[in-house]
């Protein structure tokens, strides 16, 4: 069997997929009469795209805005897909003629989706192309295209403990706000204690909303953790950082608990070291997607002697092009900066939507972002969104969808 597998030409399978997609596209898409409605339900829950428009814009801070999105019937969307609290939407935008994507956690409740509303809360990222574009350009009436709700950062009773310690930093509050609302609405059934890290009280997002949810829902508690040395604390506040000691203070002493994390890259690097001190089962530690990873050279296992610039020869739909970029950028970022539109969703290695074939060259993937299957590793497939070039590369990338 092993020799048979090695005899296959991996690139032949790409044409098989392309031919299959052509057959799918040629089909009329009609649903046979007499079905039980499962196909219609699947389409409602998992649309290929949702066409929405901005109905309201709320400024949360000088660099943070919430956008309420509603269906746009004129473009074919009459209802929004329901979701489990903790999911994200991929936003599709075109900037200077270049299609790009970014994933943002839904900050509104699942119940609101049934009422025809999503809310995305977006914070400006330093040097962020898409966040800057959205904050500058989205206004009431702006037409937007988003994906179906996606991701795995949601409570799962068969896996997660009944008690959850949520660790949030900055705009990482958004999926926890959705979870707290779902608990209050009766759509989720677990105990959530949220430790929310901010620099000071003025930097806390959704302070009033969180306080109201805590008051209305006995299964939800929020503790604000302020890192500024001169920040004033009081009841419901802690000083310092999200340490193992602080987690133990609020975790149940006589029952298992899960830890859910969502925040910036620096928070993950710090908190993961603290969680190692708690000796929790691996299944009880849940990370929201990291988002784009930056500065791979900061990782302890990053090799020495990597050139500053690299060339990537990319084949896409039979056309070949060679581009150049910084080895500090991911393969996906290099392609996009050179006008090559590649498929992408989560941009953090999790979803596999950018799955591409590495023909030659070497890449580095941060271990905590390497979600590839064993078959991917064996046959040379990579996730360009979290792969950093160590040498010149040749890759085969699917067309953007």
C-alpha positions as CSV (number, residue, x, y, z in Angstrom):
1,X,0.0,0.0,0.0
2,X,2.8,2.4,0.9
3,X,4.5,1.9,-2.5
4,X,1.2,2.4,-4.2
5,X,0.7,5.7,-2.5
6,X,4.2,6.9,-3.3
7,X,3.5,6.1,-7.0
8,X,0.8,8.7,-7.2
9,X,1.6,12.1,-8.7
10,X,0.3,14.5,-6.1
11,X,-0.4,17.3,-8.6
12,X,-2.7,15.0,-10.5
13,X,-5.2,15.2,-7.7
14,X,-5.5,19.0,-8.1
15,X,-6.9,18.5,-11.6
16,X,-9.3,15.9,-10.2
17,X,-10.7,18.5,-7.8
18,X,-10.9,21.1,-10.6
19,X,-12.9,18.7,-12.8
20,X,-15.2,17.8,-10.0
21,X,-15.9,21.4,-9.3
22,X,-16.7,21.9,-13.0
23,X,-19.3,19.1,-12.8
24,X,-20.8,20.6,-9.7
25,X,-21.0,24.0,-11.4
26,X,-22.7,22.5,-14.4
27,X,-25.4,20.9,-12.3
28,X,-28.8,22.7,-12.1
29,X,-28.7,22.7,-8.3
30,X,-32.4,21.7,-8.0
31,X,-33.6,19.8,-5.0
32,X,-35.4,16.5,-5.7
33,X,-39.1,16.6,-4.7
34,X,-40.1,14.9,-1.5
35,X,-37.0,15.6,0.6
36,X,-37.3,16.1,4.3
37,X,-36.0,19.7,4.2
38,X,-32.5,18.8,5.4
39,X,-30.9,20.3,2.3
40,X,-32.8,23.6,2.7
41,X,-31.8,23.7,6.4
42,X,-28.1,23.0,5.5
43,X,-28.1,25.8,3.0
44,X,-29.7,28.2,5.6
45,X,-27.0,27.3,8.2
46,X,-24.1,27.1,5.8
47,X,-24.5,29.6,2.9
48,X,-21.5,30.0,0.6
49,X,-21.8,33.8,1.2
50,X,-24.1,36.2,3.0
51,X,-24.8,39.6,1.5
52,X,-25.4,42.1,4.2
53,X,-25.3,45.9,4.8
54,X,-24.3,48.1,7.7
55,X,-27.4,49.2,9.6
56,X,-25.6,51.0,12.5
57,X,-22.1,52.0,13.6
58,X,-21.2,52.4,17.3
59,X,-17.9,53.9,18.4
60,X,-16.6,52.0,21.4
61,X,-13.2,53.8,21.7
62,X,-11.1,56.0,19.4
63,X,-9.8,53.0,17.6
64,X,-12.7,50.5,18.1
65,X,-16.2,50.4,16.4
66,X,-19.1,48.0,16.4
67,X,-20.9,47.4,13.1
68,X,-24.5,46.0,13.0
69,X,-25.0,44.0,9.9
70,X,-28.5,43.1,8.5
71,X,-29.6,41.1,5.4
72,X,-29.5,42.8,2.0
73,X,-32.5,41.3,0.1
74,X,-31.5,43.3,-3.0
75,X,-28.4,41.1,-3.3
76,X,-30.2,37.8,-2.4
77,X,-29.8,37.4,1.4
78,X,-33.2,37.6,3.2
79,X,-32.1,35.9,6.5
80,X,-28.9,35.4,8.4
81,X,-27.4,32.0,9.3
82,X,-27.7,31.1,13.0
83,X,-24.5,30.3,14.9
84,X,-23.2,29.0,18.2
85,X,-21.7,31.7,20.5
86,X,-18.0,32.0,19.8
87,X,-18.1,31.8,16.0
88,X,-16.5,34.3,13.6
89,X,-17.4,35.7,10.2
90,X,-14.9,36.0,7.4
91,X,-15.2,39.5,5.8
92,X,-14.5,39.8,2.1
93,X,-13.2,43.3,1.0
94,X,-11.4,44.6,-2.0
95,X,-8.7,47.2,-1.4
96,X,-7.0,48.9,-4.3
97,X,-8.3,46.2,-6.6
98,X,-7.0,43.4,-4.4
99,X,-9.5,40.9,-2.8
100,X,-8.5,40.2,0.8
101,X,-10.2,38.6,3.8
102,X,-10.2,38.9,7.5
103,X,-12.0,37.0,10.3
104,X,-13.8,38.7,13.1
105,X,-15.6,37.2,16.1
106,X,-19.3,37.9,16.3
107,X,-20.0,40.0,19.4
108,X,-23.8,39.7,19.3
109,X,-25.9,36.8,20.6
110,X,-27.1,33.8,18.6
111,X,-30.6,35.0,19.3
112,X,-29.9,38.3,17.5
113,X,-29.1,36.4,14.3
114,X,-32.6,35.0,14.2
115,X,-33.8,38.6,14.5
116,X,-31.7,39.5,11.4
117,X,-28.6,41.1,13.1
118,X,-24.9,40.3,13.5
119,X,-22.6,42.6,15.3
120,X,-18.8,42.8,14.6
121,X,-16.6,44.8,16.9
122,X,-13.3,45.8,15.1
123,X,-10.2,47.3,16.7
124,X,-7.5,49.0,14.7
125,X,-4.4,46.8,14.4
126,X,-1.1,48.6,14.2
127,X,-0.2,48.6,10.5
128,X,-3.5,46.7,9.8
129,X,-4.6,47.0,6.2
130,X,-8.1,45.7,6.6
131,X,-9.0,47.0,10.0
132,X,-7.9,50.5,8.9
133,X,-10.0,50.2,5.7
134,X,-13.1,49.1,7.5
135,X,-12.9,51.7,10.3
136,X,-12.4,54.5,7.7
137,X,-14.9,53.3,5.1
138,X,-17.8,51.3,6.5
139,X,-20.8,53.5,7.3
140,X,-24.6,53.0,7.4
141,X,-25.7,51.6,4.1
142,X,-22.3,50.1,3.1
143,X,-22.7,46.7,1.3
144,X,-20.7,43.9,2.8
145,X,-20.1,40.3,1.9
146,X,-19.4,37.8,4.7
147,X,-19.1,34.0,5.1
148,X,-21.3,31.7,7.1
149,X,-20.4,31.6,10.8
150,X,-17.2,29.5,11.2
151,X,-14.7,28.4,13.8
152,X,-14.4,26.0,16.7
153,X,-14.3,28.4,19.7
154,X,-17.6,27.5,21.2
155,X,-18.8,25.5,24.2
156,X,-19.1,21.8,23.5
157,X,-20.7,19.9,26.4
158,X,-19.1,16.6,25.4
159,X,-15.6,18.1,25.6
160,X,-15.7,21.1,27.9
161,X,-16.2,21.2,31.7
162,X,-19.4,22.7,33.1
163,X,-17.3,25.5,34.6
164,X,-15.4,27.8,32.2
165,X,-12.8,30.4,33.0
166,X,-12.6,32.9,30.1
167,X,-9.4,34.8,29.6
168,X,-9.9,37.9,27.4
169,X,-7.6,40.7,26.4
170,X,-8.6,43.9,24.6
171,X,-10.9,43.2,21.7
172,X,-10.7,39.5,22.5
173,X,-13.8,40.2,24.6
174,X,-16.1,39.8,21.6
175,X,-16.7,36.0,21.6
176,X,-17.1,36.0,25.4
177,X,-19.7,38.8,25.1
178,X,-21.6,36.6,22.7
179,X,-21.3,33.6,25.1
180,X,-22.5,35.6,28.1
181,X,-25.6,36.7,26.1
182,X,-26.3,33.2,25.0
183,X,-26.1,32.0,28.6
184,X,-28.5,34.7,29.7
185,X,-30.9,33.8,26.8
186,X,-30.9,30.2,27.8
187,X,-29.1,29.1,24.5
188,X,-26.1,27.9,26.4
189,X,-25.8,26.0,29.7
190,X,-22.5,26.5,31.5
191,X,-20.9,28.6,34.2
192,X,-18.7,31.4,32.8
193,X,-16.2,33.3,34.9
194,X,-14.5,35.9,32.7
195,X,-11.2,37.4,33.6
196,X,-10.9,40.4,31.3
197,X,-7.5,42.0,31.0
198,X,-7.2,45.8,30.1
199,X,-4.6,48.5,30.8
200,X,-7.0,50.6,32.9
201,X,-10.8,51.1,33.4
202,X,-11.0,53.6,30.5
203,X,-9.8,50.9,28.1
204,X,-12.5,48.3,29.0
205,X,-14.8,47.6,26.1
206,X,-18.5,46.8,26.8
207,X,-18.1,47.7,30.5
208,X,-21.8,48.6,31.0
209,X,-23.0,45.7,28.9
210,X,-20.9,43.2,30.9
211,X,-22.1,44.6,34.2
212,X,-25.8,44.3,33.1
213,X,-25.3,40.7,32.0
214,X,-23.6,39.8,35.3
215,X,-26.5,41.3,37.2
216,X,-29.1,39.6,35.1
217,X,-27.5,36.1,34.8
218,X,-26.3,34.2,37.9
219,X,-24.2,31.9,35.7
220,X,-22.0,34.7,34.5
221,X,-19.3,36.6,36.4
222,X,-16.8,39.2,35.2
223,X,-13.6,40.2,36.9
224,X,-11.6,43.1,35.3
225,X,-7.8,42.7,35.5
226,X,-5.9,46.0,35.1
227,X,-2.3,46.0,34.1
228,X,-1.3,49.6,34.6
229,X,0.6,50.1,37.9
230,X,-1.4,53.3,38.7
231,X,-4.8,51.9,37.6
232,X,-7.5,52.2,40.3
233,X,-9.1,49.0,41.3
234,X,-12.1,48.2,43.5
235,X,-14.8,45.5,43.8
236,X,-14.8,43.3,40.8
237,X,-11.3,44.4,39.8
238,X,-7.8,42.8,40.1
239,X,-4.4,44.3,39.5
240,X,-1.7,42.7,37.3
241,X,-1.9,40.1,34.6
242,X,-3.7,36.8,33.8
243,X,-1.5,34.5,35.9
244,X,-1.9,30.9,37.0
245,X,-2.4,32.2,40.5
246,X,-5.2,34.5,39.5
247,X,-6.9,31.7,37.5
248,X,-6.7,29.4,40.5
249,X,-8.3,32.1,42.7
250,X,-11.4,32.1,40.6
251,X,-11.5,28.5,39.3
252,X,-13.6,26.0,41.3
253,X,-11.5,24.1,43.8
254,X,-13.5,20.9,43.8
255,X,-14.6,20.5,40.1
256,X,-13.0,20.4,36.7
257,X,-12.9,23.5,34.6
258,X,-12.1,24.6,31.1
259,X,-10.0,27.6,30.1
260,X,-11.0,29.6,27.0
261,X,-8.5,32.2,25.7
262,X,-9.0,35.1,23.2
263,X,-6.7,38.1,22.8
264,X,-3.6,39.4,21.1
265,X,-0.5,37.3,20.3
266,X,1.5,38.6,23.2
267,X,-1.2,37.6,25.6
268,X,-1.3,34.0,24.3
269,X,2.5,33.7,24.6
270,X,2.3,34.8,28.3
271,X,-0.8,33.0,29.3
272,X,0.2,29.6,27.8
273,X,3.3,29.6,30.0
274,X,1.1,30.3,33.0
275,X,-1.4,27.5,32.0
276,X,1.5,25.0,31.9
277,X,1.8,25.5,35.7
278,X,-1.8,24.3,36.2
279,X,-1.4,20.9,34.7
280,X,-4.8,20.9,33.1
281,X,-5.9,18.2,30.6
282,X,-5.2,19.4,27.1
283,X,-8.9,19.2,26.1
284,X,-9.7,21.7,28.8
285,X,-7.6,24.5,27.2
286,X,-9.3,26.2,24.3
287,X,-7.7,28.9,22.1
288,X,-9.6,31.2,19.8
289,X,-7.7,31.6,16.4
290,X,-4.6,33.7,16.8
291,X,-5.3,35.8,13.8
292,X,-2.3,36.7,11.7
293,X,1.1,35.9,13.2
294,X,3.9,38.4,13.1
295,X,7.7,38.3,13.8
296,X,8.4,34.6,13.4
297,X,12.0,35.2,14.4
298,X,10.8,35.8,18.0
299,X,10.0,32.1,18.3
300,X,12.7,29.9,20.1
301,X,12.7,27.3,17.4
302,X,13.0,29.7,14.5
303,X,16.2,28.8,12.6
304,X,19.2,31.1,12.1
305,X,20.6,32.3,8.8
306,X,17.3,33.0,7.0
307,X,17.6,35.5,4.2
308,X,15.8,38.8,4.5
309,X,14.1,38.5,1.1
310,X,12.9,35.4,-0.8
311,X,11.4,34.6,-4.1
312,X,8.2,32.6,-4.5
313,X,7.3,30.9,-7.8
314,X,3.5,30.4,-7.6
315,X,1.3,28.4,-10.0
316,X,-2.4,29.2,-9.8
317,X,-4.9,27.8,-12.3
318,X,-2.1,26.8,-14.6
319,X,-0.5,30.2,-14.7
320,X,3.0,30.7,-13.2
321,X,4.4,33.9,-11.6
322,X,7.4,34.7,-9.5
323,X,7.1,37.3,-6.7
324,X,9.5,38.6,-4.0
325,X,8.9,39.5,-0.4
326,X,10.2,39.6,3.1
327,X,10.9,36.4,5.0
328,X,9.2,38.1,8.0
329,X,5.9,37.9,6.2
330,X,3.8,34.8,5.8
331,X,3.6,33.2,2.3
332,X,0.0,34.4,2.1
333,X,1.0,38.0,2.9
334,X,3.8,37.9,0.3
335,X,1.3,36.7,-2.4
336,X,-1.2,39.4,-1.5
337,X,1.3,42.2,-1.4
338,X,2.3,41.1,-5.0
339,X,-1.3,41.1,-6.3
340,X,-1.8,37.3,-6.1
341,X,-5.3,36.6,-4.7
342,X,-5.2,33.4,-2.7
343,X,-8.0,31.7,-0.9
344,X,-8.0,32.5,2.9
345,X,-10.4,32.6,5.8
346,X,-9.2,32.3,9.4
347,X,-5.6,33.4,8.6
348,X,-4.3,31.5,11.6
349,X,-3.8,28.0,10.3
350,X,-7.0,26.5,11.7
351,X,-9.5,26.3,8.9
352,X,-7.3,25.0,6.1
353,X,-9.0,27.1,3.5
354,X,-5.7,28.2,2.0
355,X,-4.4,24.6,1.8
356,X,-1.6,24.6,-0.9
357,X,1.1,22.3,-2.3
358,X,4.7,23.1,-1.5
359,X,6.7,21.9,-4.5
360,X,10.1,23.0,-3.3
361,X,11.8,25.0,-0.6
362,X,11.5,25.2,3.2
363,X,9.0,26.9,5.4
364,X,8.6,27.6,9.1
365,X,5.3,27.2,10.9
366,X,4.9,28.2,14.6
367,X,4.1,24.9,16.4
368,X,1.0,26.3,18.1
369,X,-0.5,27.2,14.7
370,X,0.3,24.0,12.8
371,X,-3.1,22.3,12.3
372,X,-2.1,20.3,9.3
373,X,-3.2,16.7,9.0
374,X,-0.6,13.9,8.9
375,X,-1.4,13.4,5.2
376,X,-0.6,17.1,4.6
377,X,2.8,16.7,6.2
378,X,3.5,13.5,4.3
379,X,2.6,14.9,0.8
380,X,3.9,18.4,1.2
381,X,0.9,20.6,1.7
382,X,1.1,23.8,3.8
383,X,-1.2,26.5,5.1
384,X,0.2,29.7,3.5
385,X,-1.4,32.0,6.1
386,X,0.9,30.7,8.9
387,X,3.9,29.5,6.8
388,X,7.0,31.6,6.7
389,X,9.6,31.1,3.9
390,X,13.0,30.1,5.0
391,X,14.3,29.8,1.4
392,X,13.0,30.5,-2.1
393,X,9.8,28.5,-2.7
394,X,7.8,27.0,-5.4
395,X,4.1,26.4,-4.6
396,X,0.8,25.6,-6.2
397,X,-2.1,27.6,-4.9
398,X,-5.8,27.2,-5.6
399,X,-7.6,30.1,-7.1
400,X,-9.3,32.5,-4.7
401,X,-13.0,31.6,-4.1
